[in-house]
Amino acid sequence: NPNSTQRSIIDDKNEMRPVITRLLSVPHLRARYIAHVRTIINEWLDWQKLEPILNEYQTLIGEEVKIDDKKQYSYEAFVSNLTQDKNSGNEFDDSPEDFGPPDGPPGNFMPPQGGFGGPPPDNFGPPGGFRGGPGRFGPGGPQAINLKTFIEQRRQFFLDQPEINKAVPTIESVSTIPSDKAFKANEPVKVKAKITGDVKVDSVLLYYVNGENMPFESVPMFDDGAHNDDKAGDRIYGAEIPPYSTGVVCYYVEARAISSSGTTVFAPEKAELGAFKYKISPSVTKGFPVVINEIVASNKKELASSQEKSEDWIELFNNSDKNIDLTGLHITDDPNDLRKWTFPAKTIISAKGYLIIWADKDKNDKIGLHANFKISKKGGEILLVDKDERGNTVLDRVKFDEQKGNSIGRLPDGVGEFKQLTMTPGKSNKL
């Protein structure tokens, strides 16, 4: 409603909301909040985008609405209210069971004065309120504003806010080196951001994280000609994402103009929720004498742990004539988490010998080796990974499908292809 009194979208002086009040008093946090509101306006308060979604929902629930005998409006009003206002007085179903209070005194039906729990807040409902007469039920009652008008008015309400209309910097482009998506393990990735427009920025920041649904780290980006940013003062900023051995790295850029306009901007616009991504494939080291030799994802009591449990297990085999110290090596079922479980100190596999690792998540069992993951019998992969100081390269990797037999393993031991086998823990593999 263009004639209504517009309230600020920033509720920063409400004594009943001390946390948000204090957060929004911090200039860069306030600017981030406004930037996210601007993104919501651009991405969702748009009838062209919402109309097909609302049509889909309407189709989904349409038959249930049609047979609902307690609805306040007619089915025709439900269908047309996407784009047409509806007066309750002439659009309610007119059958007794569909309209009005039940038989008996009004006190059995109407809420107490002021409604249940007190009056609604002053910002309840669409802009300008629900238009219509004083009553809530029957002729002269509320008018149901159509959704198209509601969305368009709501969008305009936000666009008319002074803080939304402040000038913001422009991040024209973000690029990486390497730019061919051939991201290598244990090498940093250089990121460039080109800033354009008339708004002077205070700082440019690069945010990154290895993994998803985790907190981002941040580093400043520089335009000094010394951080892979081309020439000093050319408004191209540079920084590095540190090296990782594997994983999916998420990153985004923020350009702040707090002192000049109190605004900030992100690329991508949704920041953490829409971050750029690249995947690092782990490096491989060939020729390590210890290999994955047998895998059991469905132990049927052929082998029990010290706690008499039939758990998943992995067998390693040492092809060499020397004992091998596995201290600091890792084993994992997740190629994006190469350091998932680490062999403890003084873990030795003897020459031409076997070693069992229980994949049971049993950290309380002190007898034997117990990894912090279980193996899916539906299939997956197991990786043997080198020490941190040697870059966490992959020493051996086995992918397997659904396990249908007792076990899968190499035949012959240590060098053969993986096949369905008879379970032979700590012994030579056989069909």
C-alpha positions as CSV (number, residue, x, y, z in Angstrom):
1,N,0.0,0.0,0.0
2,P,1.9,3.1,-1.2
3,N,-0.1,5.3,1.2
4,S,0.8,3.4,4.3
5,T,3.4,4.5,6.9
6,Q,6.5,2.7,6.0
7,R,8.7,1.2,8.8
8,S,12.4,0.6,8.6
9,I,13.5,-2.9,7.8
10,I,16.2,-2.5,10.4
11,D,14.7,-3.1,13.9
12,D,17.8,-1.8,15.7
13,K,16.3,0.2,18.5
14,N,14.1,-2.5,20.1
15,E,14.9,-3.1,23.7
16,M,13.1,-6.4,23.6
17,R,15.7,-7.7,21.0
18,P,19.1,-6.9,22.5
19,V,21.1,-9.4,20.5
20,I,20.0,-8.2,17.0
21,T,20.2,-4.6,18.3
22,R,23.9,-5.0,19.3
23,L,24.8,-7.0,16.1
24,L,23.3,-4.3,13.9
25,S,25.2,-1.6,15.7
26,V,28.4,-3.1,14.2
27,P,28.8,-1.3,10.8
28,H,30.1,-4.2,8.7
29,L,27.6,-6.7,10.2
30,R,24.8,-4.2,9.4
31,A,26.1,-3.9,5.9
32,R,26.2,-7.7,5.5
33,Y,22.6,-7.9,6.8
34,I,21.4,-5.3,4.3
35,A,23.2,-7.1,1.5
36,H,21.4,-10.4,2.2
37,V,18.1,-8.6,2.3
38,R,18.9,-7.1,-1.1
39,T,19.6,-10.6,-2.4
40,I,16.3,-11.9,-1.1
41,I,14.5,-9.0,-2.9
42,N,16.4,-9.7,-6.1
43,E,16.0,-13.5,-6.1
44,W,12.6,-14.1,-4.6
45,L,10.3,-11.0,-4.3
46,D,9.7,-11.3,-8.0
47,W,6.3,-12.4,-9.4
48,Q,7.8,-13.8,-12.6
49,K,9.8,-16.3,-10.4
50,L,7.1,-17.0,-7.8
51,E,4.1,-17.4,-10.1
52,P,5.2,-20.9,-11.5
53,I,6.0,-22.1,-8.0
54,L,2.7,-21.0,-6.6
55,N,0.9,-22.6,-9.5
56,E,2.7,-25.8,-8.7
57,Y,1.7,-25.7,-5.1
58,Q,-1.9,-24.8,-6.0
59,T,-2.0,-27.9,-8.3
60,L,-0.5,-30.0,-5.6
61,I,-3.1,-29.2,-2.9
62,G,-6.0,-28.3,-5.2
63,E,-8.0,-31.6,-4.8
64,E,-7.7,-31.5,-1.0
65,V,-8.9,-27.9,-0.9
66,K,-11.9,-28.8,-3.0
67,I,-13.1,-31.5,-0.6
68,D,-12.2,-29.5,2.6
69,D,-15.5,-28.9,4.4
70,K,-14.1,-26.3,6.8
71,K,-12.5,-23.8,4.4
72,Q,-13.5,-20.2,4.9
73,Y,-13.4,-19.3,1.2
74,S,-14.8,-21.1,-1.8
75,Y,-12.7,-23.3,-4.1
76,E,-13.1,-20.8,-6.9
77,A,-11.7,-18.1,-4.6
78,F,-8.7,-20.4,-3.8
79,V,-8.0,-20.8,-7.6
80,S,-8.4,-17.2,-8.6
81,N,-6.8,-15.5,-5.6
82,L,-3.3,-15.6,-7.1
83,T,-4.2,-12.5,-9.1
84,Q,-7.7,-11.4,-7.9
85,D,-8.7,-9.9,-4.5
86,K,-11.6,-11.7,-2.9
87,N,-14.3,-10.3,-0.5
88,S,-15.2,-12.9,2.1
89,G,-18.8,-11.7,2.1
90,N,-19.6,-13.0,-1.4
91,E,-16.9,-15.6,-1.8
92,F,-17.4,-17.9,1.2
93,D,-19.0,-21.2,0.6
94,D,-22.7,-20.6,1.3
95,S,-23.5,-24.1,2.7
96,P,-24.2,-24.1,6.5
97,E,-21.5,-26.7,7.1
98,D,-18.9,-24.6,5.3
99,F,-19.7,-21.1,6.8
100,G,-20.3,-19.4,10.0
101,P,-20.2,-20.5,13.7
102,P,-21.8,-23.7,15.0
103,D,-25.2,-23.7,16.6
104,G,-25.3,-22.3,20.1
105,P,-24.5,-19.0,21.9
106,P,-21.7,-16.8,20.4
107,G,-19.6,-17.4,23.4
108,N,-19.0,-21.0,22.3
109,F,-17.3,-19.8,19.1
110,M,-15.9,-16.3,19.2
111,P,-12.4,-15.7,20.8
112,P,-12.2,-13.4,23.8
113,Q,-11.9,-9.7,23.3
114,G,-8.5,-9.0,21.8
115,G,-8.1,-12.5,20.5
116,F,-6.3,-15.4,21.9
117,G,-3.0,-14.2,23.5
118,G,-3.7,-10.5,22.9
119,P,-3.9,-8.4,19.8
120,P,-1.7,-9.1,16.8
121,P,1.5,-7.2,16.3
122,D,1.3,-3.9,14.5
123,N,3.2,-5.3,11.5
124,F,0.9,-8.3,11.1
125,G,-0.5,-9.0,7.6
126,P,0.3,-7.6,4.2
127,P,1.3,-3.9,3.6
128,G,-1.6,-1.7,4.5
129,G,-3.4,-4.5,6.4
130,F,-6.3,-6.6,5.4
131,R,-8.8,-4.3,3.6
132,G,-12.5,-4.5,4.4
133,G,-15.1,-3.9,7.1
134,P,-14.7,-4.3,10.8
135,G,-15.9,-7.9,11.1
136,R,-13.7,-11.0,10.8
137,F,-16.4,-13.4,9.6
138,G,-19.3,-13.0,7.2
139,P,-20.4,-10.0,5.1
140,G,-18.3,-7.0,5.6
141,G,-15.4,-9.1,6.7
142,P,-11.8,-9.1,5.5
143,Q,-10.8,-8.9,1.9
144,A,-8.1,-11.4,0.9
145,I,-5.5,-9.5,-1.0
146,N,-4.3,-11.5,-4.0
147,L,-0.8,-12.9,-3.9
148,K,0.5,-11.1,-7.0
149,T,-0.4,-7.7,-5.5
150,F,1.0,-8.7,-2.1
151,I,4.3,-9.7,-3.6
152,E,4.6,-6.6,-5.8
153,Q,3.7,-4.3,-2.9
154,R,6.1,-6.0,-0.6
155,R,8.9,-5.7,-3.2
156,Q,8.2,-2.0,-3.6
157,F,8.2,-1.5,0.1
158,F,11.7,-2.9,0.4
159,L,12.9,-1.1,-2.7
160,D,11.8,2.2,-1.2
161,Q,13.9,1.7,1.9
162,P,16.8,4.2,2.0
163,E,19.3,1.6,3.2
164,I,18.4,-0.7,0.2
165,N,19.0,2.2,-2.2
166,K,22.5,3.1,-0.9
167,A,25.3,2.8,-3.5
168,V,27.2,-0.4,-3.4
169,P,30.6,-1.5,-4.9
170,T,30.6,-3.7,-8.0
171,I,32.6,-6.9,-8.2
172,E,32.9,-7.3,-11.9
173,S,34.6,-10.7,-11.9
174,V,36.3,-13.3,-9.8
175,S,38.9,-15.7,-11.3
176,T,41.4,-18.3,-10.1
177,I,44.9,-19.5,-11.1
178,P,44.9,-22.2,-12.3
179,S,41.9,-21.2,-14.4
180,D,41.4,-24.5,-16.2
181,K,40.0,-26.2,-13.1
182,A,43.1,-28.5,-12.9
183,F,43.5,-27.9,-9.2
184,K,46.4,-29.9,-7.9
185,A,46.8,-31.3,-4.4
186,N,49.0,-29.5,-1.9
187,E,49.3,-26.3,-4.1
188,P,47.7,-22.9,-3.3
189,V,45.1,-21.4,-5.5
190,K,45.4,-17.7,-6.4
191,V,42.2,-15.7,-6.5
192,K,41.7,-12.4,-8.3
193,A,38.7,-10.0,-7.9
194,K,38.1,-7.0,-10.3
195,I,36.3,-4.1,-8.6
196,T,34.5,-1.5,-10.8
197,G,32.1,1.4,-10.3
198,D,32.1,4.7,-8.6
199,V,31.9,3.5,-5.0
200,K,35.3,3.5,-3.2
201,V,36.0,0.3,-1.3
202,D,37.6,0.2,2.1
203,S,38.7,-3.4,1.9
204,V,38.2,-6.6,-0.2
205,L,38.1,-10.0,1.6
206,L,38.5,-13.6,0.4
207,Y,36.5,-16.2,2.4
208,Y,37.3,-19.9,2.0
209,V,36.7,-23.3,3.6
210,N,37.7,-26.9,2.7
211,G,34.4,-28.7,3.1
212,E,30.7,-27.7,3.3
213,N,28.6,-26.6,6.2
214,M,31.7,-25.4,8.1
215,P,32.8,-21.9,9.2
216,F,34.7,-19.9,6.6
217,E,38.2,-18.5,7.1
218,S,39.0,-15.0,5.7
219,V,42.1,-13.2,4.4
220,P,42.5,-9.7,3.0
221,M,42.9,-9.2,-0.7
222,F,45.5,-6.6,-1.9
223,D,45.8,-4.3,-4.8
224,D,49.6,-3.6,-4.4
225,G,51.1,-5.5,-7.3
226,A,52.6,-8.0,-5.0
227,H,49.8,-10.5,-4.4
228,N,49.2,-11.9,-7.9
229,D,46.9,-8.9,-8.5
230,D,48.5,-7.5,-11.7
231,K,49.4,-3.8,-11.2
232,A,49.2,-1.7,-8.0
233,G,46.2,0.5,-8.0
234,D,44.4,-1.1,-10.9
235,R,41.4,-2.2,-8.7
236,I,42.3,-5.9,-9.3
237,Y,42.8,-7.5,-5.9
238,G,44.6,-10.7,-5.2
239,A,45.0,-13.3,-2.4
240,E,45.6,-17.1,-2.0
241,I,43.7,-20.0,-0.7
242,P,46.1,-22.3,1.1
243,P,47.1,-25.8,-0.2
244,Y,44.9,-28.8,0.6
245,S,45.6,-32.4,-0.1
246,T,42.0,-33.2,-1.2
247,G,38.4,-32.0,-0.7
248,V,35.9,-29.5,-2.1
249,V,36.9,-26.0,-1.5
250,C,34.2,-23.3,-1.3
251,Y,35.1,-19.6,-1.6
252,Y,33.6,-16.1,-2.1
253,V,34.7,-12.4,-2.2
254,E,33.4,-9.5,-0.2
255,A,34.0,-5.8,-1.2
256,R,33.3,-3.4,1.7
257,A,32.5,0.3,1.4
258,I,31.6,1.0,5.0
259,S,33.1,4.4,5.4
260,S,31.8,5.9,2.1
261,S,28.3,4.4,1.9
262,G,27.9,1.9,4.7
263,T,27.4,-1.0,2.2
264,T,29.0,-4.2,1.2
265,V,28.6,-6.7,-1.7
266,F,29.4,-10.3,-2.3
267,A,30.4,-12.5,-5.3
268,P,28.6,-14.7,-5.6
269,E,25.7,-12.7,-4.3
270,K,24.5,-15.4,-1.8
271,A,28.0,-15.6,-0.2
272,E,28.3,-18.8,1.8
273,L,25.1,-20.4,0.5
274,G,26.1,-19.9,-3.2
275,A,29.9,-20.0,-2.9
276,F,32.2,-20.8,-5.8
277,K,33.6,-24.3,-5.6
278,Y,36.5,-26.4,-6.9
279,K,37.5,-30.0,-6.2
280,I,41.0,-31.2,-5.5
281,S,41.8,-34.8,-6.5
282,P,44.4,-36.4,-4.2
283,S,47.9,-37.2,-5.5
284,V,48.9,-40.8,-5.8
285,T,52.2,-42.4,-4.8
286,K,53.0,-45.8,-6.5
287,G,55.1,-48.6,-5.2
288,F,54.4,-48.5,-1.5
289,P,54.8,-52.1,-0.3
290,V,51.7,-52.2,2.0
291,V,48.4,-52.6,0.2
292,I,44.7,-53.1,1.0
293,N,44.3,-56.8,0.7
294,E,40.8,-57.8,1.9
295,I,37.6,-55.9,2.8
296,V,34.6,-57.2,4.8
297,A,31.5,-55.0,5.0
298,S,29.1,-57.7,6.2
299,N,30.8,-59.8,8.9
300,K,28.7,-62.9,9.5
301,K,30.3,-64.0,12.8
302,E,33.4,-65.5,11.1
303,L,35.6,-63.1,13.0
304,A,34.7,-61.3,16.3
305,S,36.5,-58.4,17.9
306,S,37.8,-58.5,21.5
307,Q,34.3,-57.5,22.6
308,E,32.8,-60.5,20.8
309,K,31.2,-58.3,18.1
310,S,31.1,-59.2,14.4
311,E,32.1,-55.9,12.9
312,D,33.4,-54.7,9.5
313,W,37.1,-55.0,8.9
314,I,40.0,-54.2,6.5
315,E,43.1,-56.3,6.0
316,L,46.4,-54.9,4.9
317,F,49.3,-57.0,3.4
318,N,53.0,-56.2,3.4
319,N,54.5,-57.3,0.1
320,S,58.1,-56.6,1.3
321,D,60.7,-58.6,3.2
322,K,60.9,-55.9,5.9
323,N,58.7,-54.8,8.7
324,I,56.9,-51.5,7.9
325,D,56.1,-48.8,10.5
326,L,52.6,-47.4,9.7
327,T,52.7,-44.8,12.4
328,G,51.1,-41.5,11.2
329,L,49.6,-43.1,8.1
330,H,45.8,-42.8,7.6
331,I,43.0,-45.0,6.3
332,T,39.6,-43.6,5.2
333,D,36.4,-44.4,3.4
334,D,36.0,-40.7,2.2
335,P,38.2,-39.3,-0.6
336,N,37.4,-35.8,0.7
337,D,38.7,-36.6,4.2
338,L,42.0,-38.4,3.7
339,R,43.0,-38.0,7.4
340,K,39.8,-39.6,8.8
341,W,41.6,-42.2,10.9
342,T,45.3,-42.2,11.8
343,F,47.4,-45.3,12.7
344,P,48.7,-44.9,16.3
345,A,52.4,-44.8,17.2
346,K,54.3,-48.1,16.9
347,T,51.9,-49.7,14.5
348,I,54.1,-52.3,12.7
349,I,53.1,-54.7,10.0
350,S,55.6,-57.6,9.7
351,A,57.3,-58.7,6.5
352,K,54.9,-60.6,4.3
353,G,52.4,-60.2,7.1
354,Y,48.8,-59.2,7.5
355,L,47.2,-56.5,9.7
356,I,43.5,-56.2,10.6
357,I,41.8,-52.8,11.2
358,W,38.3,-53.0,12.6
359,A,35.9,-50.5,10.9
360,D,33.5,-50.4,13.8
361,K,33.7,-46.8,15.3
362,D,34.6,-48.5,18.7
363,K,36.9,-46.0,20.3
364,N,36.5,-47.8,23.7
365,D,38.0,-51.1,22.6
366,K,41.7,-50.9,23.4
367,I,42.6,-54.2,21.9
368,G,43.5,-54.1,18.3
369,L,43.0,-51.2,15.8
370,H,39.6,-49.6,15.6
371,A,38.9,-47.1,12.9
372,N,36.3,-44.3,13.4
373,F,34.1,-45.4,10.4
374,K,32.1,-48.3,9.2
375,I,32.0,-49.8,5.7
376,S,28.8,-49.7,3.6
377,K,27.9,-53.1,2.2
378,K,26.2,-51.2,-0.6
379,G,29.6,-50.2,-1.9
380,G,32.2,-47.5,-1.6
381,E,36.0,-47.1,-1.4
382,I,38.8,-47.5,1.0
383,L,42.0,-45.4,0.8
384,L,45.4,-45.9,2.5
385,V,47.0,-42.5,2.8
386,D,50.5,-41.3,3.6
387,K,51.7,-39.2,6.5
388,D,50.9,-35.5,6.8
389,E,54.6,-34.5,6.4
390,R,54.6,-36.4,3.0
391,G,51.6,-34.6,1.7
392,N,48.8,-37.2,2.3
393,T,49.3,-38.8,-1.0
394,V,47.2,-41.9,-1.7
395,L,49.2,-45.1,-1.3
396,D,46.5,-47.5,-2.3
397,R,42.8,-47.1,-3.2
398,V,40.1,-49.7,-3.7
399,K,36.6,-49.1,-5.0
400,F,34.0,-51.8,-4.6
401,D,30.3,-52.4,-5.5
402,E,27.7,-54.0,-3.3
403,Q,29.3,-56.8,-1.3
404,K,27.4,-60.0,-2.1
405,G,29.9,-62.7,-0.9
406,N,31.8,-63.2,2.4
407,S,34.5,-60.7,1.4
408,I,36.3,-59.1,-1.4
409,G,40.1,-59.2,-1.8
410,R,43.2,-59.5,-3.9
411,L,44.0,-62.9,-5.4
412,P,46.9,-63.6,-5.2
413,D,47.7,-61.7,-2.0
414,G,49.1,-58.2,-2.4
415,V,49.2,-58.0,-6.2
416,G,46.0,-59.5,-7.7
417,E,42.8,-58.0,-8.7
418,F,39.9,-57.7,-6.2
419,K,37.4,-60.6,-6.4
420,Q,34.6,-62.1,-4.3
421,L,36.4,-64.4,-1.8
422,T,35.9,-66.6,1.2
423,M,36.7,-64.7,4.3
424,T,40.3,-65.3,5.4
425,P,41.3,-62.8,8.0
426,G,45.1,-62.7,8.6
427,K,45.6,-65.5,6.2
428,S,46.3,-66.0,2.5
429,N,43.2,-65.2,0.4
430,K,41.2,-67.9,-1.4
431,L,38.1,-68.2,-3.5
